[in-house]
Amino acid sequence: MESMFKKVPLAVLVYLVLLTVSARAQVIVTVTNPLNAARTAQTIEVPGPDLLRLLPVNDPKRIHVAEVGGGELLVQALDLNGDGVMEQLIFQADFKPQEVKKFTVTLGEPQHLTKEQFKAYGRFVRERFDDFAWENDRVAHRMYGPALETWLREPLTSSTVDIWCKRVRKLVINDWYMVDNYHADTGEGADFYSAGKSRGCGGSGIWEGGKLHVSKNFMDSRVLANGPIRVVFELDYGAWMVNGRRIAETKRISLDAGSNLSRFESYYLTAGPEPLTIAAGIKKNPGSTVQVRKSDGWLRTWDPIKDNGNVGCGIVADPASVVESTQDDLNQLLVIRGAAGAPFSYYAGFGWDKSGDFSGVEAWEAYLTGFAAALTSPLKVTISQ
């Protein structure tokens, strides 16, 4: 036996020892819901550097998370800057009012996910005149790229946000693009919405001089994270002029599984010290009802869709950042100021009363109010060993 170990290189022995130790080690993540309200499909974010100090690992696929007293959970490691170092580990859970839950993080065999486990996804769609489409288990969206501006059949210049209504929890955008029949509902939902040159459901622009100044179609795109829980991507918009000032934008958008609202972050590059103000908007549609609750930071619409129920669009922002609600010829608008040195941020999305999630406008308002409350009272996360 002794002679056998003498033949094994020291580096290999050290690796085997570390592997054995790490396999036994675990980190405890304690999560508290501070709200006196239930919260479903909540994304728990564990800082990567803090986790790696307690549980070193060079392959995030080896990370396993389980709820204490429950089963193993789907996890996703985020590395948004591409440096090979995990910035966050995320997973999801439901919480009762003021509930405290504990989760174990351990190392094990690498996990290899199936297509069915993915609940968030997005991609550049060159074959459809440069769309960028993204979705989760509840909603789907798309925005428009440069090729659509010069399409001979139906050119469109617009930085709007389009919506695709879904009846199913599975991911559909690849299938719908493949058959090229997404305006017809064959049982999974469809594209019933015409965003056009409006802001659609959550598009934005610079608000200056009582007027909305909007960009053209995005020029470039990058996927930073692509499921199974969260999709994150960036769109670059070429510079446009706002009252003599040249402005360029990079928009970062993310969407988590189980959420009807995407997070929008706009980074602007411009000359001059004057601060910017933006407005995020929702298209005006015939028969629409509109409600604003500035104290909660949200604006919503509820629109009839011919022969296909009703859809509600919503924008949610930090109430402290909301300047006013207003409108122009095409849109209902929520005017938002940004913090110095930080991107403009807000959430936008929609609910459809034929999805099975919303019985009517009251349910849509309740969702927005609960979402806004969760933003101001985030989950409290601590880790220990």
C-alpha positions as a Python dict, from the first residue, in 0.01 Angstrom:
ca = {
    (1, 'M'): (0, 0, 0),
    (2, 'E'): (282, 242, 93),
    (3, 'S'): (458, 178, -237),
    (4, 'M'): (134, 253, -425),
    (5, 'F'): (102, 603, -267),
    (6, 'K'): (469, 674, -339),
    (7, 'K'): (389, 643, -709),
    (8, 'V'): (110, 908, -692),
    (9, 'P'): (233, 1267, -754),
    (10, 'L'): (198, 1500, -455),
    (11, 'A'): (-20, 1743, -654),
    (12, 'V'): (-268, 1466, -725),
    (13, 'L'): (-280, 1365, -359),
    (14, 'V'): (-346, 1727, -255),
    (15, 'Y'): (-624, 1753, -513),
    (16, 'L'): (-786, 1430, -386),
    (17, 'V'): (-772, 1554, -26),
    (18, 'L'): (-926, 1891, -120),
    (19, 'L'): (-1193, 1716, -324),
    (20, 'T'): (-1284, 1499, -25),
    (21, 'V'): (-1298, 1796, 211),
    (22, 'S'): (-1503, 2014, -25),
    (23, 'A'): (-1748, 1732, -84),
    (24, 'R'): (-1821, 1728, 289),
    (25, 'A'): (-1832, 2108, 330),
    (26, 'Q'): (-2150, 2306, 309),
    (27, 'V'): (-2273, 2662, 335),
    (28, 'I'): (-2600, 2758, 501),
    (29, 'V'): (-2805, 3033, 334),
    (30, 'T'): (-3073, 3185, 557),
    (31, 'V'): (-3343, 3387, 381),
    (32, 'T'): (-3606, 3603, 550),
    (33, 'N'): (-3920, 3746, 395),
    (34, 'P'): (-3971, 4080, 577),
    (35, 'L'): (-4315, 4135, 427),
    (36, 'N'): (-4639, 4031, 590),
    (37, 'A'): (-4741, 3885, 255),
    (38, 'A'): (-4676, 3564, 66),
    (39, 'R'): (-4418, 3576, -212),
    (40, 'T'): (-4394, 3318, -489),
    (41, 'A'): (-4107, 3237, -728),
    (42, 'Q'): (-3868, 3467, -544),
    (43, 'T'): (-3514, 3479, -676),
    (44, 'I'): (-3253, 3447, -402),
    (45, 'E'): (-2919, 3610, -487),
    (46, 'V'): (-2609, 3488, -305),
    (47, 'P'): (-2296, 3702, -366),
    (48, 'G'): (-2039, 3495, -550),
    (49, 'P'): (-1728, 3624, -366),
    (50, 'D'): (-1884, 3556, -25),
    (51, 'L'): (-1983, 3204, -127),
    (52, 'L'): (-1647, 3121, -284),
    (53, 'R'): (-1461, 3221, 33),
    (54, 'L'): (-1653, 2953, 221),
    (55, 'L'): (-1686, 2696, -53),
    (56, 'P'): (-1410, 2727, -316),
    (57, 'V'): (-1503, 2578, -653),
    (58, 'N'): (-1377, 2634, -1006),
    (59, 'D'): (-1673, 2463, -1176),
    (60, 'P'): (-2011, 2621, -1087),
    (61, 'K'): (-2188, 2317, -1231),
    (62, 'R'): (-2077, 2128, -919),
    (63, 'I'): (-2283, 2356, -692),
    (64, 'H'): (-2598, 2201, -546),
    (65, 'V'): (-2864, 2383, -343),
    (66, 'A'): (-3136, 2219, -136),
    (67, 'E'): (-3398, 2359, 97),
    (68, 'V'): (-3354, 2231, 452),
    (69, 'G'): (-3630, 1977, 498),
    (70, 'G'): (-3706, 1984, 123),
    (71, 'G'): (-3566, 1883, -211),
    (72, 'E'): (-3288, 2004, -438),
    (73, 'L'): (-3345, 2328, -629),
    (74, 'L'): (-3254, 2456, -974),
    (75, 'V'): (-2954, 2691, -957),
    (76, 'Q'): (-2776, 2932, -1190),
    (77, 'A'): (-2430, 3086, -1157),
    (78, 'L'): (-2397, 3436, -1306),
    (79, 'D'): (-2080, 3573, -1462),
    (80, 'L'): (-2201, 3883, -1645),
    (81, 'N'): (-1859, 4032, -1725),
    (82, 'G'): (-1715, 3710, -1866),
    (83, 'D'): (-1406, 3697, -1643),
    (84, 'G'): (-1469, 3338, -1540),
    (85, 'V'): (-1553, 3428, -1179),
    (86, 'M'): (-1904, 3373, -1044),
    (87, 'E'): (-2062, 3703, -939),
    (88, 'Q'): (-2385, 3558, -804),
    (89, 'L'): (-2550, 3226, -740),
    (90, 'I'): (-2927, 3239, -780),
    (91, 'F'): (-3210, 3000, -704),
    (92, 'Q'): (-3582, 3038, -632),
    (93, 'A'): (-3830, 2958, -357),
    (94, 'D'): (-4177, 3051, -232),
    (95, 'F'): (-4227, 3226, 102),
    (96, 'K'): (-4515, 3262, 342),
    (97, 'P'): (-4564, 3597, 519),
    (98, 'Q'): (-4252, 3678, 728),
    (99, 'E'): (-4121, 3326, 673),
    (100, 'V'): (-3757, 3231, 732),
    (101, 'K'): (-3608, 2949, 524),
    (102, 'K'): (-3269, 2781, 526),
    (103, 'F'): (-3087, 2630, 230),
    (104, 'T'): (-2771, 2421, 205),
    (105, 'V'): (-2510, 2484, -64),
    (106, 'T'): (-2280, 2188, -127),
    (107, 'L'): (-2047, 2056, -395),
    (108, 'G'): (-2118, 1739, -589),
    (109, 'E'): (-2117, 1591, -935),
    (110, 'P'): (-2151, 1843, -1222),
    (111, 'Q'): (-2512, 1909, -1317),
    (112, 'H'): (-2621, 1883, -1678),
    (113, 'L'): (-2959, 2046, -1735),
    (114, 'T'): (-3222, 1938, -1983),
    (115, 'K'): (-3408, 2174, -2215),
    (116, 'E'): (-3723, 2126, -2009),
    (117, 'Q'): (-3554, 2270, -1698),
    (118, 'F'): (-3494, 2608, -1860),
    (119, 'K'): (-3746, 2873, -1758),
    (120, 'A'): (-3581, 3182, -1909),
    (121, 'Y'): (-3417, 3229, -2247),
    (122, 'G'): (-3336, 3490, -2511),
    (123, 'R'): (-3157, 3526, -2842),
    (124, 'F'): (-3085, 3743, -3144),
    (125, 'V'): (-3316, 3636, -3427),
    (126, 'R'): (-3134, 3720, -3748),
    (127, 'E'): (-3380, 3521, -3959),
    (128, 'R'): (-3661, 3759, -3854),
    (129, 'F'): (-3494, 4085, -3960),
    (130, 'D'): (-3277, 4114, -3648),
    (131, 'D'): (-3533, 4079, -3369),
    (132, 'F'): (-3411, 4020, -3018),
    (133, 'A'): (-3660, 3794, -2839),
    (134, 'W'): (-3671, 3683, -2476),
    (135, 'E'): (-3912, 3494, -2255),
    (136, 'N'): (-3974, 3302, -1937),
    (137, 'D'): (-4242, 3059, -1826),
    (138, 'R'): (-4507, 3335, -1825),
    (139, 'V'): (-4440, 3600, -2090),
    (140, 'A'): (-4246, 3665, -2411),
    (141, 'H'): (-4113, 3986, -2570),
    (142, 'R'): (-3918, 4113, -2865),
    (143, 'M'): (-3742, 4431, -2973),
    (144, 'Y'): (-3633, 4536, -3318),
    (145, 'G'): (-3290, 4543, -3481),
    (146, 'P'): (-3141, 4721, -3782),
    (147, 'A'): (-3260, 4492, -4063),
    (148, 'L'): (-3624, 4577, -3990),
    (149, 'E'): (-3561, 4944, -4073),
    (150, 'T'): (-3493, 4855, -4438),
    (151, 'W'): (-3726, 4557, -4487),
    (152, 'L'): (-3891, 4619, -4825),
    (153, 'R'): (-4222, 4464, -4730),
    (154, 'E'): (-4291, 4634, -4395),
    (155, 'P'): (-4007, 4857, -4269),
    (156, 'L'): (-4027, 4978, -3911),
    (157, 'T'): (-3800, 5214, -3719),
    (158, 'S'): (-3886, 5185, -3350),
    (159, 'S'): (-3725, 5108, -3014),
    (160, 'T'): (-4056, 4979, -2885),
    (161, 'V'): (-4112, 4668, -2668),
    (162, 'D'): (-4345, 4412, -2825),
    (163, 'I'): (-4529, 4139, -2633),
    (164, 'W'): (-4628, 3780, -2709),
    (165, 'C'): (-4910, 3635, -2497),
    (166, 'K'): (-4859, 3279, -2369),
    (167, 'R'): (-5104, 3019, -2239),
    (168, 'V'): (-4831, 2766, -2159),
    (169, 'R'): (-4535, 2750, -1918),
    (170, 'K'): (-4290, 2608, -2170),
    (171, 'L'): (-4053, 2821, -2378),
    (172, 'V'): (-4202, 2900, -2719),
    (173, 'I'): (-4006, 3164, -2911),
    (174, 'N'): (-3792, 2919, -3110),
    (175, 'D'): (-4097, 2713, -3207),
    (176, 'W'): (-4303, 3018, -3301),
    (177, 'Y'): (-4030, 3168, -3516),
    (178, 'M'): (-3973, 2831, -3685),
    (179, 'V'): (-4332, 2792, -3804),
    (180, 'D'): (-4363, 3168, -3873),
    (181, 'N'): (-4729, 3171, -3771),
    (182, 'Y'): (-4715, 3346, -3434),
    (183, 'H'): (-5008, 3580, -3505),
    (184, 'A'): (-5247, 3282, -3488),
    (185, 'D'): (-5328, 3117, -3155),
    (186, 'T'): (-5302, 2739, -3199),
    (187, 'G'): (-5339, 2671, -2826),
    (188, 'E'): (-5016, 2821, -2687),
    (189, 'G'): (-5096, 3192, -2731),
    (190, 'A'): (-4987, 3438, -2999),
    (191, 'D'): (-4866, 3786, -3091),
    (192, 'F'): (-5189, 3985, -3059),
    (193, 'Y'): (-5016, 4318, -2990),
    (194, 'S'): (-4915, 4583, -3242),
    (195, 'A'): (-4649, 4804, -3084),
    (196, 'G'): (-4553, 5003, -3393),
    (197, 'K'): (-4378, 5334, -3326),
    (198, 'S'): (-4520, 5363, -2974),
    (199, 'R'): (-4328, 5258, -2660),
    (200, 'G'): (-4526, 4933, -2669),
    (201, 'C'): (-4513, 4775, -2325),
    (202, 'G'): (-4226, 4945, -2145),
    (203, 'G'): (-4009, 5114, -2405),
    (204, 'S'): (-3837, 5437, -2302),
    (205, 'G'): (-3690, 5761, -2432),
    (206, 'I'): (-3537, 6087, -2314),
    (207, 'W'): (-3793, 6327, -2167),
    (208, 'E'): (-3692, 6686, -2234),
    (209, 'G'): (-3886, 7003, -2304),
    (210, 'G'): (-4216, 6827, -2243),
    (211, 'K'): (-4145, 6586, -2529),
    (212, 'L'): (-4029, 6227, -2570),
    (213, 'H'): (-3711, 6178, -2777),
    (214, 'V'): (-3659, 5818, -2887),
    (215, 'S'): (-3381, 5622, -3057),
    (216, 'K'): (-3395, 5410, -3369),
    (217, 'N'): (-3370, 5030, -3363),
    (218, 'F'): (-3090, 4866, -3165),
    (219, 'M'): (-2762, 4822, -3353),
    (220, 'D'): (-2594, 4542, -3158),
    (221, 'S'): (-2680, 4283, -2892),
    (222, 'R'): (-2503, 4062, -2636),
    (223, 'V'): (-2638, 3776, -2426),
    (224, 'L'): (-2480, 3786, -2078),
    (225, 'A'): (-2675, 3505, -1908),
    (226, 'N'): (-2921, 3261, -2058),
    (227, 'G'): (-3112, 3061, -1801),
    (228, 'P'): (-3222, 2835, -1661),
    (229, 'I'): (-3358, 3094, -1412),
    (230, 'R'): (-3256, 3436, -1546),
    (231, 'V'): (-3186, 3575, -1892),
    (232, 'V'): (-2972, 3892, -1917),
    (233, 'F'): (-2878, 4073, -2237),
    (234, 'E'): (-2773, 4415, -2364),
    (235, 'L'): (-2884, 4618, -2664),
    (236, 'D'): (-2679, 4906, -2805),
    (237, 'Y'): (-2857, 5203, -2962),
    (238, 'G'): (-2675, 5438, -3198),
    (239, 'A'): (-2647, 5803, -3100),
    (240, 'W'): (-2941, 6035, -3165),
    (241, 'M'): (-2987, 6408, -3113),
    (242, 'V'): (-3191, 6557, -2829),
    (243, 'N'): (-3214, 6936, -2853),
    (244, 'G'): (-2864, 6960, -2993),
    (245, 'R'): (-2714, 6705, -2754),
    (246, 'R'): (-2581, 6373, -2889),
    (247, 'I'): (-2692, 6074, -2682),
    (248, 'A'): (-2615, 5701, -2712),
    (249, 'E'): (-2768, 5424, -2502),
    (250, 'T'): (-2695, 5072, -2387),
    (251, 'K'): (-2999, 4900, -2245),
    (252, 'R'): (-2955, 4598, -2016),
    (253, 'I'): (-3265, 4383, -1978),
    (254, 'S'): (-3317, 4085, -1747),
    (255, 'L'): (-3610, 3855, -1677),
    (256, 'D'): (-3646, 3589, -1408),
    (257, 'A'): (-3855, 3275, -1413),
    (258, 'G'): (-4199, 3323, -1264),
    (259, 'S'): (-4207, 3701, -1317),
    (260, 'N'): (-4433, 3898, -1550),
    (261, 'L'): (-4199, 4199, -1539),
    (262, 'S'): (-3853, 4244, -1693),
    (263, 'R'): (-3593, 4477, -1542),
    (264, 'F'): (-3475, 4756, -1772),
    (265, 'E'): (-3151, 4947, -1708),
    (266, 'S'): (-3044, 5225, -1945),
    (267, 'Y'): (-2686, 5353, -1953),
    (268, 'Y'): (-2648, 5680, -2146),
    (269, 'L'): (-2337, 5833, -2297),
    (270, 'T'): (-2365, 6207, -2356),
    (271, 'A'): (-2163, 6526, -2341),
    (272, 'G'): (-2235, 6800, -2091),
    (273, 'P'): (-2317, 6805, -1721),
    (274, 'E'): (-2691, 6850, -1757),
    (275, 'P'): (-2881, 6561, -1594),
    (276, 'L'): (-3111, 6347, -1803),
    (277, 'T'): (-3470, 6248, -1735),
    (278, 'I'): (-3639, 5956, -1907),
    (279, 'A'): (-3996, 5844, -1962),
    (280, 'A'): (-4105, 5482, -1989),
    (281, 'G'): (-4428, 5427, -2173),
    (282, 'I'): (-4720, 5206, -2266),
    (283, 'K'): (-4902, 5230, -2596),
    (284, 'K'): (-5243, 5396, -2603),
    (285, 'N'): (-5502, 5152, -2734),
    (286, 'P'): (-5875, 5197, -2804),
    (287, 'G'): (-6090, 5094, -2508),
    (288, 'S'): (-5796, 5097, -2268),
    (289, 'T'): (-5830, 5194, -1904),
    (290, 'V'): (-5539, 5361, -1726),
    (291, 'Q'): (-5442, 5381, -1360),
    (292, 'V'): (-5143, 5543, -1190),
    (293, 'R'): (-5039, 5485, -830),
    (294, 'K'): (-4746, 5718, -776),
    (295, 'S'): (-4710, 5622, -409),
    (296, 'D'): (-4627, 5265, -521),
    (297, 'G'): (-4441, 5377, -833),
    (298, 'W'): (-4658, 5208, -1096),
    (299, 'L'): (-4856, 5282, -1410),
    (300, 'R'): (-5085, 5026, -1569),
    (301, 'T'): (-5320, 4986, -1863),
    (302, 'W'): (-5587, 4725, -1931),
    (303, 'D'): (-5668, 4676, -2299),
    (304, 'P'): (-5924, 4463, -2481),
    (305, 'I'): (-5784, 4234, -2752),
    (306, 'K'): (-6033, 4153, -3025),
    (307, 'D'): (-6171, 3803, -2961),
    (308, 'N'): (-5878, 3726, -2728),
    (309, 'G'): (-5957, 3866, -2385),
    (310, 'N'): (-5764, 4152, -2226),
    (311, 'V'): (-5401, 4235, -2164),
    (312, 'G'): (-5261, 4462, -1893),
    (313, 'C'): (-4926, 4635, -1934),
    (314, 'G'): (-4743, 4783, -1637),
    (315, 'I'): (-4438, 4986, -1542),
    (316, 'V'): (-4297, 4981, -1188),
    (317, 'A'): (-4024, 5214, -1063),
    (318, 'D'): (-3883, 5327, -730),
    (319, 'P'): (-4147, 5578, -608),
    (320, 'A'): (-3867, 5818, -513),
    (321, 'S'): (-3754, 5826, -879),
    (322, 'V'): (-4099, 5899, -1026),
    (323, 'V'): (-4137, 6263, -1130),
    (324, 'E'): (-4486, 6248, -1279),
    (325, 'S'): (-4721, 6057, -1505),
    (326, 'T'): (-4813, 6216, -1837),
    (327, 'Q'): (-4890, 6122, -2197),
    (328, 'D'): (-4815, 6208, -2556),
    (329, 'D'): (-4998, 6124, -2878),
    (330, 'L'): (-4899, 5756, -2870),
    (331, 'N'): (-4825, 5666, -2508),
    (332, 'Q'): (-4910, 5675, -2142),
    (333, 'L'): (-4583, 5776, -1974),
    (334, 'L'): (-4411, 5749, -1638),
    (335, 'V'): (-4137, 6013, -1608),
    (336, 'I'): (-3834, 5890, -1410),
    (337, 'R'): (-3524, 6065, -1281),
    (338, 'G'): (-3198, 5879, -1229),
    (339, 'A'): (-2941, 5883, -950),
    (340, 'A'): (-2602, 6041, -1022),
    (341, 'G'): (-2362, 5786, -1169),
    (342, 'A'): (-2624, 5510, -1186),
    (343, 'P'): (-2829, 5376, -1476),
    (344, 'F'): (-3198, 5456, -1510),
    (345, 'S'): (-3391, 5151, -1396),
    (346, 'Y'): (-3750, 5032, -1389),
    (347, 'Y'): (-3954, 4716, -1446),
    (348, 'A'): (-4208, 4660, -1722),
    (349, 'G'): (-4422, 4375, -1845),
    (350, 'F'): (-4773, 4245, -1889),
    (351, 'G'): (-5043, 4002, -1787),
    (352, 'W'): (-5307, 3833, -2004),
    (353, 'D'): (-5642, 3723, -1866),
    (354, 'K'): (-5634, 3406, -2080),
    (355, 'S'): (-5300, 3293, -1941),
    (356, 'G'): (-5465, 3155, -1628),
    (357, 'D'): (-5274, 3397, -1403),
    (358, 'F'): (-5503, 3701, -1396),
    (359, 'S'): (-5880, 3698, -1366),
    (360, 'G'): (-5916, 4068, -1448),
    (361, 'V'): (-5781, 4417, -1400),
    (362, 'E'): (-5809, 4396, -1019),
    (363, 'A'): (-5578, 4095, -1018),
    (364, 'W'): (-5333, 4281, -1244),
    (365, 'E'): (-5331, 4582, -1010),
    (366, 'A'): (-5280, 4355, -710),
    (367, 'Y'): (-4983, 4196, -885),
    (368, 'L'): (-4821, 4533, -954),
    (369, 'T'): (-4880, 4649, -597),
    (370, 'G'): (-4726, 4331, -457),
    (371, 'F'): (-4433, 4355, -697),
    (372, 'A'): (-4367, 4715, -592),
    (373, 'A'): (-4383, 4619, -223),
    (374, 'A'): (-4130, 4341, -279),
    (375, 'L'): (-3889, 4587, -443),
    (376, 'T'): (-3893, 4815, -140),
    (377, 'S'): (-3868, 4518, 102),
    (378, 'P'): (-3623, 4274, -58),
    (379, 'L'): (-3547, 3933, 85),
    (380, 'K'): (-3279, 3934, 356),
    (381, 'V'): (-3001, 3687, 278),
    (382, 'T'): (-2721, 3575, 511),
    (383, 'I'): (-2468, 3297, 464),
    (384, 'S'): (-2271, 3097, 718),
    (385, 'Q'): (-2082, 2772, 748),
}
